[in-house]
Amino acid sequence: MSLPILPTSLVGSYAQPDWLIDREKLGHRMPPRVRAAELWRVAPEWLEQAQDDATLLAIRQQELAGLDIITDGEMRRESYSNRFATALEGVDLESPGKVISRTGNAIPVPRVVGKIRRKHPVEVRDLQFLRANTDRLIKITVPGPFTMTQQAQNDHYSSEEEMSLDYAAAVNAEIKDLFAAGANIVQIDEPWMESQPEKARRYGLAAVKRALEGVTGTTALHICFGYAAMVPGRPSAYSFLEELAGSPVHQISIETAQSKLDCAVLAKLPGKTIILGVLDLSTNEVETAELVAARIRRALPFVGAERLIAASDCGMKYLPADVAFGKIKALAAGAKLVRDKLHPGTASGN
């Protein structure tokens, strides 16, 4: 399962079918932090089978589009984080708390009333299903300990820092089980590091380090400005990014398309593989292969092609299915355009 130079991948999520989830309800609310069973269109007794079928469709569409690293599309998730966060011991889901989201709205969240512990593997079956249904390299994502800390109401711990380390221990156990089950890459999603940079500097990096303690597989960390469908507009620079240069993750996933990010910042992440977001998810317009290639080439003066993976800016969960498929086909075609024109010495390494 070798990769070409400049391989392609989703960040994590792919568009869920209309027959599986109520996309109108999904798109008119913030990503749920507690469980949201009302989003599913399928009765509980048939839901797992339906999610398996949707996952197979997501896998086949990624393969058909030509992506090199395959995810399960997060078909079983109501949001990127709540499937894992609500499966942990120590949270009261019946009487949720509230926090202010990055959009400024109060949203219901798990209320932490005891010590956070992982009771059992949460995503291992998801990973096993993915591994059994593709022969390509596979990646699966888990919510990060810092982000889960920001998405919870703390009614137990003496500090957020203390709580984040227990979240990290739970993530650590999950990551080890995912690698044991056959994952090639495990990605930690930490979007709240960007929205809470001072807290991220104070204790977020320590929580990520704890989450990766003793982990030997290839790891990634995704940091972004939020779903384009929920958080319109993009700053032109990250407020928290180059601090990740000293983190133990191997790959860092960022968005550049919608924000028109100055890729010079990538030179400050030596030694890291960059998962380069080159699909703009704020629009349903499908990019041409040439536009994708141009976005990839913007990064080449600052990071060698051998350290780039081309991807979407963020998760593709909120896109219409036909748009999502069109965009990933353009992603694969654009990366091929760049790959075919690369010669030794064309792209500078760091």
C-alpha positions in Angstrom: 0.0 0.0 0.0 2.5 2.6 -1.1 1.5 6.2 -1.8 2.4 8.4 -4.8 4.0 11.7 -4.2 1.3 14.3 -3.3 -1.4 11.8 -2.2 -5.0 12.8 -1.7 -7.5 12.3 1.1 -10.6 13.6 2.9 -10.0 15.5 6.1 -12.6 13.1 7.7 -16.3 13.5 6.9 -18.0 13.0 3.6 -21.6 14.0 2.7 -24.2 11.7 4.4 -27.0 10.5 2.2 -30.5 12.1 2.5 -32.0 8.7 3.2 -29.8 8.3 6.2 -29.9 11.7 8.0 -32.2 14.7 7.9 -29.9 17.1 6.2 -32.2 20.0 6.5 -32.3 19.6 10.3 -28.5 19.0 10.3 -27.8 22.2 8.4 -30.0 24.4 10.5 -28.4 23.8 13.8 -24.9 23.9 15.3 -23.0 20.6 15.3 -24.5 18.6 18.2 -22.3 18.1 21.2 -24.8 15.8 23.0 -26.7 13.0 21.2 -29.1 14.0 18.5 -31.0 10.8 17.6 -33.8 12.9 15.9 -31.4 13.6 13.0 -31.5 10.0 11.8 -34.2 9.0 9.2 -33.8 5.3 9.9 -35.4 3.4 12.8 -33.0 2.5 15.6 -33.2 -1.2 14.9 -32.0 -0.7 11.3 -29.7 2.2 11.9 -26.4 0.3 12.1 -27.1 -1.6 8.9 -28.0 1.7 7.2 -24.8 3.3 8.4 -22.8 0.4 7.1 -24.4 0.8 3.7 -23.7 4.5 3.7 -20.1 3.8 4.7 -19.7 1.4 1.8 -21.0 4.1 -0.6 -18.6 6.7 0.9 -15.7 4.3 0.5 -16.5 3.4 -3.1 -17.0 7.1 -4.1 -13.6 8.0 -2.6 -12.0 5.1 -4.6 -13.9 6.0 -7.8 -12.8 9.6 -7.4 -9.2 8.4 -7.1 -8.4 9.4 -3.5 -5.3 7.6 -2.1 -6.1 7.6 1.6 -9.7 6.5 2.5 -11.8 7.4 5.5 -15.2 6.0 6.5 -16.7 9.4 5.8 -17.9 9.5 9.4 -21.3 8.2 8.3 -22.1 7.0 11.8 -21.6 10.4 13.4 -24.1 13.2 14.1 -21.0 15.4 14.5 -17.3 14.9 14.4 -17.0 14.8 18.2 -20.2 13.7 19.9 -20.1 10.0 19.1 -16.9 9.7 21.1 -17.5 12.4 23.8 -20.9 11.0 24.8 -19.6 7.4 25.1 -17.4 8.3 28.1 -17.9 7.7 31.8 -18.2 10.8 33.9 -20.7 12.8 31.8 -24.4 13.5 32.5 -26.2 13.4 29.2 -29.7 13.6 30.7 -29.1 17.0 32.2 -26.6 18.6 29.8 -24.7 21.8 30.5 -24.1 24.7 28.2 -21.1 26.5 26.7 -20.8 29.4 24.2 -19.8 28.1 20.8 -17.2 29.7 18.5 -20.2 31.4 16.8 -21.2 33.1 20.1 -24.3 30.9 20.6 -25.1 28.9 23.8 -25.3 25.2 22.9 -26.1 22.1 25.0 -23.0 20.0 25.9 -22.0 17.0 28.1 -22.0 18.0 31.7 -18.9 16.5 33.5 -20.0 15.2 36.9 -17.3 12.6 37.5 -13.9 11.4 36.4 -13.7 11.1 32.6 -12.9 7.5 31.6 -13.2 5.5 28.4 -15.6 2.6 29.2 -15.0 0.7 26.0 -13.7 1.1 22.4 -15.9 3.5 20.6 -14.7 3.6 16.9 -12.9 0.2 16.6 -15.8 -1.5 14.8 -16.0 1.5 12.4 -12.3 1.1 11.7 -12.6 -2.7 11.2 -15.4 -2.2 8.8 -13.4 0.4 6.8 -10.3 -1.9 6.8 -12.4 -4.8 5.5 -13.8 -2.9 2.6 -10.8 -1.2 1.0 -7.3 -2.2 0.1 -6.0 1.4 0.2 -4.5 3.2 3.1 -7.0 4.2 5.7 -7.4 7.0 8.2 -9.9 7.5 11.0 -10.5 10.6 13.2 -11.1 11.1 16.9 -12.0 14.3 18.7 -9.1 15.9 20.5 -8.9 16.3 24.3 -8.6 20.1 24.2 -11.6 20.5 21.9 -13.7 18.1 24.0 -12.8 20.1 27.1 -14.1 23.3 25.5 -17.3 21.4 24.5 -18.1 20.3 28.0 -19.4 22.0 31.2 -17.1 21.2 34.0 -18.9 20.4 37.2 -16.3 18.1 38.7 -12.7 19.0 38.1 -10.7 21.7 39.8 -9.5 23.1 36.5 -10.0 22.6 32.7 -6.3 21.6 32.6 -7.0 18.6 34.8 -10.1 17.6 32.9 -8.3 17.8 29.6 -5.7 15.3 30.7 -8.4 12.8 31.5 -9.9 13.4 28.1 -6.4 12.8 26.7 -6.1 9.5 28.5 -9.4 8.3 27.0 -8.2 9.4 23.5 -4.9 7.7 24.1 -6.6 4.4 24.8 -8.8 4.7 21.7 -5.9 5.6 19.4 -3.9 2.6 20.5 -6.9 0.3 19.9 -7.5 1.9 16.5 -3.9 1.2 15.4 -4.1 -2.3 16.7 -7.3 -2.8 14.6 -5.5 -1.8 11.4 -5.5 2.0 11.1 -2.7 3.5 8.9 -3.3 7.0 10.2 -5.3 8.3 13.2 -6.2 12.0 13.2 -7.0 14.1 16.2 -9.5 16.9 15.5 -8.7 20.0 17.4 -10.5 22.9 15.8 -11.0 24.7 19.1 -7.2 25.3 19.3 -7.7 28.0 16.7 -10.7 29.6 18.4 -9.1 29.5 21.9 -5.4 30.0 21.2 -4.3 31.3 24.6 -5.9 28.2 26.4 -4.3 26.0 23.7 -0.9 27.4 24.5 -1.5 27.1 28.2 -2.5 23.4 28.3 -3.8 22.2 24.9 -0.4 21.1 23.6 0.2 19.2 26.9 -3.2 17.4 26.4 -2.3 16.4 22.9 1.1 15.1 24.1 -0.7 13.0 26.7 -3.1 11.7 24.1 -0.2 10.4 22.0 1.9 9.0 24.8 3.2 5.5 23.8 1.5 5.7 20.3 3.7 4.4 17.5 1.5 4.8 14.4 1.3 7.7 12.0 -0.8 10.5 13.7 -2.3 13.7 12.3 -3.9 16.8 13.9 -6.6 18.8 12.2 -7.0 22.5 13.1 -9.4 24.8 11.3 -11.7 27.9 11.4 -14.9 25.8 11.7 -17.3 24.4 9.2 -17.9 26.8 6.4 -21.6 26.1 6.6 -21.7 27.2 10.2 -18.9 29.8 10.5 -18.9 32.1 7.5 -15.9 34.1 6.6 -12.3 33.2 7.2 -9.3 35.1 8.6 -6.3 35.2 6.4 -4.0 33.6 9.0 -4.2 31.2 11.9 -3.9 32.4 15.4 -2.5 29.0 16.5 -0.5 26.9 14.1 3.2 27.2 14.3 3.1 26.1 17.9 2.3 22.7 16.6 5.9 22.4 15.2 7.0 21.0 18.5 4.0 18.6 19.0 4.4 14.8 18.6 2.0 14.6 15.6 3.4 13.6 12.2 0.8 15.4 10.0 -0.9 18.7 10.4 -4.2 19.3 8.6 -5.0 23.0 7.7 -7.3 24.9 5.4 -6.0 27.3 2.7 -8.7 27.5 0.0 -11.5 29.6 1.5 -9.1 31.7 3.6 -6.6 32.2 0.8 -4.0 31.4 3.5 -0.5 32.8 3.1 1.3 29.5 2.8 4.6 31.0 4.0 3.5 29.9 7.5 4.1 26.3 6.4 7.9 26.9 6.4 7.5 27.2 10.2 6.4 23.6 10.5 9.6 21.8 9.5 9.5 18.0 9.6 5.7 17.8 9.5 3.7 16.5 6.7 1.0 19.0 5.7 -2.5 17.9 4.9 -3.2 20.9 2.6 -6.9 22.0 2.4 -7.4 23.0 -1.3 -11.2 22.6 -1.6 -13.4 25.6 -0.7 -16.4 24.2 1.3 -18.2 27.6 1.6 -19.5 27.2 -2.0 -21.3 24.4 -3.9 -19.3 25.4 -7.0 -17.1 22.4 -8.0 -13.5 23.4 -8.5 -11.7 22.6 -11.8 -8.6 20.4 -11.6 -6.6 23.5 -12.7 -7.8 25.5 -9.7 -7.0 22.8 -7.3 -3.5 22.4 -8.9 -3.0 26.2 -8.5 -3.9 26.0 -4.8 -1.5 23.2 -4.3 1.3 25.0 -6.1 1.0 28.0 -3.7 2.4 25.8 -1.0 5.4 24.4 -2.9 7.8 27.3 -2.3 7.5 26.6 1.4 7.1 22.8 1.8 8.3 20.0 -0.5 5.8 18.0 -2.4 7.0 14.9 -0.6 5.6 16.4 2.6 2.2 17.4 1.2 -1.2 15.5 1.2 -3.9 17.3 -0.8 -7.3 17.4 0.9 -10.5 19.4 1.5 -10.3 22.4 3.8 -12.4 20.7 6.5 -15.0 18.0 6.7 -17.4 17.7 3.8 -20.5 16.7 5.9 -22.7 19.7 5.0 -22.2 19.6 1.2 -24.8 18.1 -1.2 -23.8 14.6 -2.3 -23.2 15.5 -5.9 -21.2 18.5 -5.0 -19.0 16.5 -2.6 -18.3 13.9 -5.2 -17.5 16.5 -7.9 -15.1 18.2 -5.5 -13.2 15.1 -4.6 -12.8 14.1 -8.3 -11.4 17.6 -8.9 -9.1 17.1 -5.9 -7.6 13.9 -7.3 -7.4 15.3 -10.8 -5.7 18.5 -9.6 -3.1 16.7 -7.5 -2.4 14.5 -10.6 -1.7 17.7 -12.7 0.8 18.8 -10.2 2.3 15.4 -9.7 2.8 14.9 -13.4 4.8 18.1 -13.8 7.0 17.6 -10.8 10.7 16.9 -11.4 13.5 16.5 -8.9 14.4 19.9 -7.5 11.2 21.6 -8.6 9.8 21.7 -5.0 11.9 22.9 -2.2 12.2 20.7 0.9 12.7 21.9 4.5 
